[in-house]
């Protein structure tokens, strides 16, 4: 056995003192001076429709100038600096549309319980890209060195919070809720089939001096820098900390990332590592095994048991789908998704950054997007990919929905509510948002609950008429009104998903049939489980 492999075993047994310290950390109160970090992490970036239109116009003009039809002098390479004078009016329109953010997080309650940061932090990191979400969850890889033994196993991205004060120094793995392992040897090479890796590492130095692990970590860290709160956490944020049994201390809270590898032989020996992971429901979704389509498990209490015709699981696993007809509208949605976060950040700095500096940031962002290939744009919305397996489409759509807002992610997982229906008493239970994908192929509609990956009937997400719901922290509200609010949230923060509610034409292909016409439609409703 190679030396590196012997050191790859994760430490699943924490010393007693570490367990006590981690439990203490969970109940630690944090105060970040002059900022509401929790709100920043859970607020999805948005920009106005006027800003979206202005940015599209700027990108289109830059693309035209860079094209042969634009008449650009071929002796010089177009750059943001050389293009800027020709698109000054369009830049001004974008800047005028980016009014200072009047809805910035309030600072009325800067106190945060450390354990309450776990889910928002993981959601904020996972929403940054689908492959990053996959890495947090864990992917199958082979690890080794050239001309050496290659070992299969699970590679996962460890999201770690470091707490440093004059009296305390500790690290907390936010997924396992334990002390982080040392991480894997950074000189090892990794063979992985993971979506969108090129887009993660597009701006990273690919020289031989950096190995696979360092390149991926650098690319992921760069991606997270686009989110101001995550960028600041990577640098380290000063905080006042009150640990149970201690006095107030001034310390630093820092976000760190590392890779951890679990060799396959450990799994073969009976170590069920996945059971020790505290997955964040809905945000960190597992890809669906097609064999589970036809099986109902009592381990999923939110799944409604329905009598429904179940299609051949091999069709759902092996069928290839693609958009039929004009894809321009979804391409525009994908571009909007690509520039919303950067423009939102520019908008947030309007009161403290000079106008000229913001103009440079706008032209740089528009130029970057104008250089994206069609495949790179497609990576920001799965249906723009030329072809996609059906069992890849389902988890990707769920990720698009849960990344739209932290509230929606929680609703997909389910929340505690009381329900009052006409001629009934109050009943306590779990209320969850159902995102159901209708797939019409072979002249038959099927309905897949994206949250559970199981087939449901057409009426399984319908709202009970006149029902009232109430949570512990909210006044009673009509269930229909509550669902309408969630639908509006999705349409505002993920217009490409909201557009799917109108239905879209697709084509599908199987090994025994040529391309056939089909239809996809997204339905949103609720399910209540007493």
N, C-alpha and C positions, 0 to 999 in steps of 0.2 A: 504494500500500500504506500502511495506517495505520502511524503511528510505533510504536504498541504491538506491532504484529504483527512488525515488523522485529526487535524485541528479544526475541521469544518463542522464538527458536531455542535449543535446549539446547546447552550446550557439551559435545560428546562427545569432545574431545581435551584431556586434562589436561596442564598443564605438567609437565616432568620432575620438578621439585622437589616438586610436589604428589603425584605418584605415589610418590616415595620416602617422603614424610611419611606418606601413607596406609598404605603397607606397614609402616612403623614403628609406626604407631598400632595396626594389627591385632595386633601382637605385644606391645603394652603390657600390663603387669600392673597391675590395679587392686586397691586395698584400701579397702573401705568400712567404717569403724570401727563395730563393734558391730552389724553387720547382714549377713545372707547374701542379697544382692540377687538372685543367680541363682536361688536356691530360691524367693524371694518371687515372682519373675516367672513361674515355671513351676509354681507350686502353685495349682490351681484351687480357688476357694472352695467349701466345703461346710459344711452345718449338719446337726444331728441330726434324726432323724425326729420327735422330740418337739418341737423348735423349729418344724419345718414345720407340725405340727398346731396348735400354739399360735398361730402367726402367722395361719394360715387362720381360726382361731376369732376372733381380734381383728379381722381385715379384715371378716369376715362380720357381726360385731356393729356395727362402724362403718357399714357399708353399710345395715344395718337401721335404725340411728338416723337416718341421713340420708334415709331413704326416707319417703314419705307414711305408710306403716304404722307408722313408728317414733314418730309423734306429736311430732316436733320442733316447737318454737315457731317458726312461720314469720316472726316479726318479727325474728329474729336468724339470722345465717348460721352454720351449724355450722363450726367450725374445730378443729384439733387441740387447742387450749387449752380450748375450751368442751366438747369431747367427752371429754376425758381423765378427769374425775371419774366418768363413766358406764361407763368401760371399764377402771377401775383393776385389777380382778381379772385381766382378760385380759392387761393389760400386765405384771403381775407374773408371770404364767405364762410369757410370752415371755422375760422377763429371767432367770427361774429356769432355763429350758431352755438359756440361752446361758452355759454354764460357760466359764471362761477356757480359751483354746485351749492344750491340752497338747501339741499337735503343731506348735508354731510352729517355723519353720526354725532349725536349729542354727547355731551360730557357730563350729564347729570349724575351718572353712577359709574365711575371708573373702576369700581371694585369688581374683581372677577375671581371666582373659585377656580383653582387650577384644573380640576377634573372637568369643569364645564368648557374648557378650551379644547378638549380632545376631539370631539366630533366636529366642531367648526374648523379646526386646523386640518384634519384629515379630509374633510369635504373640500376645503379651499385648495389643497394640494391636488386632490384627485380630479377636480373639475378642470384643471389646467390643460389636460390632454388625456385622451383615451388610453394611450400606451402607458402613461404614468399611473393611471388608475390600475391598469393590469399589473404593473410592477409592484405596486403596494399590495395587491392581492396575492401575487406570486405567479410566476410563469415557469413552464418546463423548459429547461436548457440543457446543454452539454458543456462542461467546463473542463479545461485541461491546458496542456502546452503542446506545441508542435512536436510530432514524433514521440509523444508520450500517451499514456492512457487517458482517454476522455471519459468523464464520469457524468451520467445523466442525473438530474435532480431538479429541485425547485429553487429558483432565484427570486428573492423579494427585495423590495426597496424598504428599508427601515426608516421611518420618520421619527426622529429623536428630538426630545426637548432637553436641553442642558440648563440646569439651574446652578448658578454660582453665587455664593455670598461669602463673607469672611468666615462664617462658621460651617457652611454646607457646600459641598460640591457633589453633584449627582447628575445622572442622565436617565431619561425615561423613554422607553420605546412606546410610542402612542398606540401601536397596534397590539402588541403582546401584553402591554401594561406591566412590563418587567424591565430589568436592567438590560441594556443592549449588549449583544455579543460583540466580539472584537471586529467582526466584519471579515470579508473574504480577502484573500491575497490579491492585490491590485495588479499583479503581473500576469495573472491568469487570463486566458482567452475564453470567450463565451460565444457559443453558437446558439442563437435564439431566433425564432420566427415571431416577431412582434410587429404589429401594425405601426406605421408612422414613425419608426425610429429615425429615418433620414430627416424628418422635420424637427425632431427634438435636438439633433446634433448639427443642424445646418450651419450654425455660426461658431462651431467649435473647431479648434485646431486638430486636424486629423493626422498630424505628423507622427512618425514612429516613436517619438519620445513619450507619447501618451498611450496607455493601454486601453482596452475596451471599457473597463470599469471607470477609469478617470474621464474618458470622453463622455460616457453616458451621464455620470454625475455632474460634470460641467454643463452639459446640455440641459439637464433637468433644472439645475440651479439657475441658469440663465432664463429658462422659461418661467420660473417662479418669481423672478425679479420684476416681471410685468405687473405683479400684484403688490401694491405698495406695502401692505401689512406683512406679507411674506418676505419681501425684500428686506424690510427693516428687521424682521425676526432673524433672518439669516445673518445679518450684521451683528445682531445682539441688541436687545432692548433693555434699558435700565428700568427697574421696577422696585417698588417697595413690597416686601414679602412678610407675611405673618404666618409662620408655621405653628401649628398647635403645640403648646408647651414652650414656645420661644417668644422672645420680644421681636418687635418690628426690626427688619434688616433691609439694607439696600443691596440689591444684587443685580445680576444680569440673567435674562431669559433668552436663549439662543436656539434657533432651529437648525438641526443638522440632518444630513442624509447619508446613508451608507447602504451598501449591498450586503445581503446575507445569503449564503448558499447552503441548502440542505441536500446532501447526496442521496441518491435514490436508495442506496443500500440501507440507510437508516429507516426509510419507509418500509422496506422489505423486512426489516427486523421487528416491525410492529410499532414503531414510533409514529403516532398519529399527530403530526405537528400542527396540522390545520385546526385541530380541535382546541389548541391552546391560543389560537388567534382570536382576538375580539373584533370581528369584522363589524364595520359600521354599516348598518342596514341601509340598503338602497344605494348609497353612494358608491360602495365598493362591491359591485355585482359580480358574481361568478358567471362565466360563460356556461351556457346551458347544454347539458348532455342530452342529445336527442332521445336517449332511452328513458329519460324522466318524463317525456311528454305524455306517455300513456299511463303513468303511474301517479296515483295520489298518495301523498305522504302526510301522516298526522303531525309531522314535525313542522308543518307550515299551516298554523291555525288561521291565517288570514285568507287562505284559498277557499273559495266557495266550491262545495262539491256539487257538480251539475251533471245531468245526463245529456251528453252531447256526442255527436259523431266525431270520432277522432281520425284524422287522416293518417296515412302511412307515415310513421316517424321518419323513414328514410327520405321521403319527399322533403320534409321540413329541414332535414340535416343536409341533404345533397343538392337541393334545388338552387339554381343561380338566378338572381333577380337583377334587373337594371331598370332605370327610368326609361319610359317611352315618351317620345315627342320632345318638345322644347324644354331644355334644362336651364334656360337663362334665369328664370325666377329663382330657382334654388341656388344658382351660382351667385346671384346678388345677395341672397341670405348668407351664404358662406363668406363672401367678402365682408359683409357687415359684422359677422362674428369675428373675423380676423382683425378688424380695426376698432371694435368697440372698446376693448380693454385699454389699448394705448390712448385713444381719444379721451376716454374717461379719466385717465391719469393726467393728461394735459389739462382737462377741464378742472380737475382738483387743484392744480397749481396756478390757476389764473390770477389769484390774488397775491402771489409771492414770486412769480417768475416774469421776467421782462417779456414784452410782446414779441420782440425780435427772436428771442430764444424759443418761444412757443411756436412761432412761424417756422423756424428751422425744424422743430420736432414734427410738425404737421407734414412738411414736404418730405422729410426722411421716411415717415411712416407710409405716406402715399406712394413714394417711390418703391419702398420695400414690397408693398402689396402688388404694385404693377409688375414686378418681376416674378411673382409667384407663377409656377406652372399650373396648368389645369389640374394635374393630379394632386399638387400641394393644396390647392383650394378645395379639392374634393375630400381631402383628409379631414377638413373641418366639418363636413357633413357627410355621413356615410352613404347616402343615396346618390351622391355625385361621383362616387367611385364607379369606374366603368362596369364592373361586375362584382357581385357580393353574394356569398352564400347566405341562405336564409337563416341558418343558425348563428351567423355572425351579425346579421341585421338586428336581431331581437335584443341582444345585450347592448349593442351600440345605440339603438334607439332609447333604451332605458337610461343609458349614461347621458344622452343629450337632454332627456327630460329632467333627471335628477340634478344635473349641473346648472339648470336654468335658475334655480334659487335654492337656498338652504331650506326655506319653508316647504317647497315642493318635495325636496328629498325626504324630509321628515314625514310628509303626508303619504308618500309612497310606502314608507315603512310602517306607518300606522300610528295614531295618537289616541290617547284615552279620552273618551267623550261619554256623555249621557245622552240617550235618545228618547224622545217622547213622540209617539205616533198617535193619531186620532184613535180614540176608544182603547187606549193602552196606557200602562203606567210607565214611569221613567225606568230605563234599563241602562246599566253601565256596561261598557265594552270598548272595543277598539274600532275606530273609524279610520279607514284608509282610502286614499285616492287610487282608483283603478285606471290604469292606462292600458286600453285594450286595442290591439292591432287586428283589424279585420283584413284577412287575406282571401281574395277571391281568385281561385285558379281551378282549372278543370271543372268549371261551371258550378262550383260549390264554395260558399263562404265559410271560413273558419275564423274563430276568434281566440286570440292568444293574449292572456294576461301577462303583460311584460314584467310585472313585479314578481310573479311566481313562475313564469315560463310554462304555465299549464293552460289547457284549452277550457274555455267557458262558453256558456250559452249567450245568445243575443240579449236576454233580459237580465243577465247577472249583474250589470252595473247600473241598472235603472234606479232612479231616486224614488223612495216612498213619498207619495203625495201628502203635502201638509205636515211633514215631519219637522220637529224642532230638535236642535242639538245644543249642548252646552258643555264647555270644558271647565276645568277648575279655575281658570283665570279669565274667562270671558263670559259676557252676558249671553242669554239664550238667543239663537239666531235660526232663521229658516234654513234648512239643509240646502235647499236650492240656491239660496243667496250665497252660502258658504262655498258651494261648488263653483258658482259663477265667479267668485273672487279668485279662486285657484286657477280657473281657466284663463282669466284675464292676466294673472301673474305669468303664466306660461307664454301667452301671446305677446306680452311685453318684452320678456327677457329671452325668449326662444321663438322668434316668429317663424322659423323654418318648421318647428314642431307644430305650432298653431295652425300653419297652413295645411298640414297633413289631415286636419279634421275635415277639410273639404274633399278629401279623396284625391289620389293621384294614379295615373295610368302607369303600369309597369309591363315588362315582359319577363317571362320565366322560362328556364331551360332545365331539363333533366337528361339523364343519360339515354333514356328511351324515347325522348320527344325533342323536336326542334323548338325554337323560340315560339312561345304562345302568349297571347294577350292576357293580362290580369289586372288586378286592382288592389290598392292598399288604402286603408282609411283608419285614422286614429280616433278612438272614442274615449272620452273621459267621463268617469262616474265615480261612485263610491260603493264601498262594501262595509257593512257593520257586523261585527262578530261579538255577540254578548259574552 
